[in-house]
Amino acid sequence: MAEVTEAEQEKTMKRILLIISCTMLAIGTSGGPIMIRLYFLHGGHRVWLCSFLESGGFPIILIPLFISYIRRRRSAAANQSAKIKMVLIEPPLFFASLVIGLITGLSTFFFAFGVSRLPVTTSSLILATQLVFNALFSFLLVKQKFRVYSVNTIVLLTIAAGILALHSSGDRPSGETSKKYLVGFIITVLVALLDGFIFPVVELAYKKVKQTISYTLVLEVQFVMCTSASLFSIIGMIVNNDFKLISSEARQFEHGAVVYGIVLVTIAVLFQFLLLGGIGVVFCASSLLSGVIIAAILPVTEILAVIFFKEKFNAEKGVALILSLWGFATYFYGETKQAKKMKKNLLPPEAEVLQVLPVSNA
């Protein structure tokens, strides 16, 4: 009976963690692009700096890691168990996280570059296509099955991106050449591809390593990934002389140096929310769900961009948004239906609880 109760508690904690992760992912997804666009519109020019900020908030992770360590230490002392490890991550997962972090660093640079060239309403619609790449890589890497609704979603999001590509001339910011706009468009598509790849490959790493995957371990993986991505961006900043130019850029920022600093800090916090939320959703559910949530937040980002930046929302964007939401709704309906079907085929509740995979309390 005690085992059943413990298993139920673990399932409840995982649901709570999933809700928190989804909330963080939603906040970061909607607010991050807005703040970076604000930076570029009001006097910011440093793409590598923005790239660094997208992963550079990783020291925040040390707070929950420290709390987890103290909790595990007290638990070990109370149970008179063996001495606990301060760091749980083992070499195979550590090196995998380093490599994934470098890919993340490339993605953050591409993202900053794309947002510097495109209106948020356009870049967000393009980034919604990461659900297509997410589904594709989930199929290839973690054997996620393609179903009719998945294919329908992929088709609709692809058409939406195509509409934007064919009717983007009227959306180009003033003073920007067609060539630069096109490069920004292509780079943003590459961001969608890389982001669609990162979460499935993280899920694959979890499946391959011979470690019990706890949320503490997930935080350590995120810390290593962000450290690797940040170092990648720092090298870019050094090559581009960003460190020498930040102080002068702060003085010339349209709203002053104080607001400049606030904008930079906010970017770092929001993107850490996005990354932590995304990695938490992968841990609690799947990489595909992270892609679905990002697609679901799309209208919020669109509305914020129209309100704060007075961006144009023409007919083509409207059609692309409708197609994207249609694709998301189809996918969500299909996943819900599949979950209900699987639930009916499961063992009786008593047997089901006893067969829950062990999740460490770390």
N, C-alpha and C positions, 0 to 999 in steps of 0.2 A: 504493500500500500504506500509505503514511504517512497518507493521508486517512482510510482505513478505520480504522486504529488510533486516530486522534484522535477519530473519530466514536464508536467503541466506548468510549473513555475518557469521553467526554461523557455517553453513555448510562449508564455505570456510576456516575458522579458524581451524575447525576440520580436514580438509584435510591436511592443512599445518602442524598441530600438528602430524598427522599420518605419514607424510613424515619424520619429524624430529625424531619421535620415532622409525621408521623403520631403519633410518640411525644409530641412537645410538645403537639399538639392533644388527645391523650388525657389527658395530665396536667392540662392547663388545664381541660378540659371536666368532668372528675370532681372536681378539687380546688377550682376557683373557686367554684361554688355553695355548697359545704360551708363555706368560710371566710367568705363573706358572711353565710350563715345564722348562723354562730357569732358574728359581729359583732353581729347584731341580737338574738340570744337572750341575750347577756350584757351588755347595756347600751348598745349602739350604736343611734342613731336617725337618723343623717344619710344620707338617700338620695342626695343630690347628691354627698356625699363618696365614697360607694361607686361612684357613676357615674364620678366622676373617676378613682378607683383602677383601674377596669376598662380604662382607656386610658392612665393617667398613668405607667405604667412604660416609656414609649417611649424615654427616654434610654438604656436598655439596648441599643437598636438601634445606637447610635453606636459601640459596641465592634466588632461585625462589620463595620460600614461603614468604620471606620478601618483595620482589618486588610485589608479588600478594597482600599482605596485604596493602602496601602503595597505590597501584592502587585502591583497593576496598575502602580504606579510603577516597581518593580524590573523587571517584565517589559518595560516600555517602554524602560527604560534598557539592558537586556540586548540587546534587538532593535534599538536605535537608532531607534525609531519616533517618531512625532510626540508632542508633549506631550499627556498625558491630561487629561481633565476630572475635577475633584474631585467634581462633582455630575453625574449622568447624566440625571436626570429633566428632560424638556422641558416647556414651558408647557402644552400640551394635557393631558398626563397629570397634571401638577401640579394644574391647576384641577379636573380630574375627581376626583383624590384628595381635594382639599379638600371637595368636595360630598359624596362618599361618606363622608368623615370626620364630617360633620355628621349624616348619617343614622346612622352608628355611634354618635355621641354620644347621639342620641335613643334608640337601642336599649339602650345601657348604662344610661340612666336608667330606662327601662321594666323592664329586667332587675332592677336593684336594688330597684325598687318592688315588683315581683312576688315576689321572694325575701323581702322584709320582711313580706309578707302570707301567703305559702303555705309549707307544709312542703316540704322539698327533694324528698321522694319524689313529691309532686304536681307541683311546678313542673318537675322534670326530665322527667316523662312528657309534660307539655304541650309542653315545648321540643323533644321528639323529633319533633313534627309539623312542625318546620322542614324536614324532608326532603320533605314534601309541597310546601311553598312553594318549596323549592330546585328540585325537579323542574319545577314549573310555570314559574318564572322562567327556568330553564335552557332550557326549551322555547321560551319567548317571546323571550328575549334572545339566546341563542347557538345556537338551533336544535337543541338536544339532542332526539333523537327519543324519543317515548313508546312504550314497548313493553308487552306484557301484564303482565310482572312489575312494571313501574313503576306501572301503574294499580292492580295488586293491593296494592302497598305503600301507595299513597295511600289506598285504601279502608280498609285495616286500621288505619293510624295515625289516620285520621279517626274511625273507630268507637271506638278506644281513648280519644281525647280526649273524645268524646261520653259515654262511660261515666263518665269522671271528672267531667264537668260535671253529669251527672244524679244522681250519687251522692256528692256532695262534702260534704254537711251534717255527716257524722260526722267529717270530717277538719279542721274549722275549729279553729284554735288557741284555747285558752281566753282569754276576755276580748276576743275579736274579733267584731264584728258580722257578720251575714250579708252586709250591703251591702259592707263593706270586703273581705270574702273574695271576693265576686263581682267587685268591681272589680279585685282582684289577679289573679283568674283571667283576666279579659278582657285585662288589660294583658300578662300572660305570653303569651297567644296572639298579641298584637301583636308581642312580642319574636320569637317564632318566625317570624312573617311577615317582619319586617325582616331578621332574620338569614338567612332563606331568600332574600332579595332581594340582600343585600350581596355575597355571593361570586359569584353569576352576573354582577352588574353590574361587578365587578372583572375577571372573565374577559372580559367584553365590551370593557372599556376596553383590556385587553391586545391584543385582536384589532384594535381600531380605530386605535390609535396607530401611527405610522410609526417605531417604534423596535425595535431588537433587544431582546427581553425577557430580561435576565439576572437572576440572583438578587440581585445588587447593586441593580439597578433595583427589584426587588420589595421589598427592604428600604427603599429610599427612599420608595416608594409607601406602605408601612406607616408609616413615620415621619411623613409628611405627614398621613395619615389619622388617626393617633393624636394628633398635635398639634392638628388641627382638632376632634376629638372632645373632647379635654381642655379646650380653650378654651370649648367649648360647656358643659361641666360646670362649669368655673370661674365662668362667668357665673351659672349657677344657684346655685352656692355663695355668691356675693356677694349675690345677691338674697335668699337664704334665711338669710343671716347665719351660715353654717356656720363661717367662719374664726374668728369671735368665740367660738363655742361648742365648738370641738374640744378646747381645753385642759381645760375643765371636764368634758367628757364623758370624757376620758382619766382624770381623777382619780376619776370615779364608776364607771368600768368595773369589772365584777364581779371580774376577775382582776388589776387594777392597771394603771397607766399603761404599764409596760414591755411587758406582754403585749398591751396595746392597740396599741402601736406595732408589735410583731411581727406582729400580725394584719393591720394595714393594709399593711405592706410585703409580706407573703405574698400578700395579695389582688392587689396590683399585679403581682407577679412571675408568679403563676399565670395571670392574664388576659393578660399579655403573651405567655406561652407559648401560650395559646389562639389569640390573634390571629396571632402569627407562624407557628404551626403551620398554621392554617387558610389563610393566604395562601400558605404554602409548598406546601401540597397543591394549591391552585388552579394554581400555577405548574408543578408537576411532573406533575399529572394533570388534574383537572377540579374544578369547583365541586361537582358532584354527589358526588364521592368524599368531600369534606369533610363533607357532610351525612350520608353513610353512616357515617363514623367516629364522628361525634357520636351517632348513633343506637345504634351498637354499644357505646359506653361507658355507655349508660344503666343497665344492671344494676349496674355498679360504683358509680355515684353513689347508686343506691337502697340498696345494701348499706351504704355508708359512712354514709348518713343514719340508717338504722335502728340501726347500731352506736353512733354518736356522739351522736345526739340522741334515741334511743329513740322515733322516730316510728312511728306506727301504719302497719302494712302490711296493710290489710284486703283482702277478697276482690275488691272492685272494682279496686283497684290491681294486684292479682295478675293479673286478667284483662286489664287494660290493658297491663301489662308483657308478658304472653305474646303479645298481639296485636302489640305494637310489635316484639318480637323476631322474631315470625313474618314480619312485614312486612320487617324488615331482612334476614332470612335469604333470603327470596324475592328481594329486590332484589340481594343479593350473588351469589346463584346465577345470576340472569339476566345480571348484568354479566360474571361469569366466563365463562359460556357464550358470550356475545356476543364477548368478547375472543378466545376460542379460535377462534371462527368467522372473525373478521376476520384473525387470524394465518394461518389456512389460505389465505386469499384474497390474501395479500400476495405480493410478488415474491420471487424467491430471495434467500437471506440476503445475498449479495454486493451485489445491487442495492439491497436494503432499507437496508443500512448507509450506502450512498452517498447515499441520498435523505433522510437525517435532516435535519430543519430545523436551521439554524445556531443555536447557543446561545453567546452571548458568554462568554468566560472571566472577565468582569468580576466 
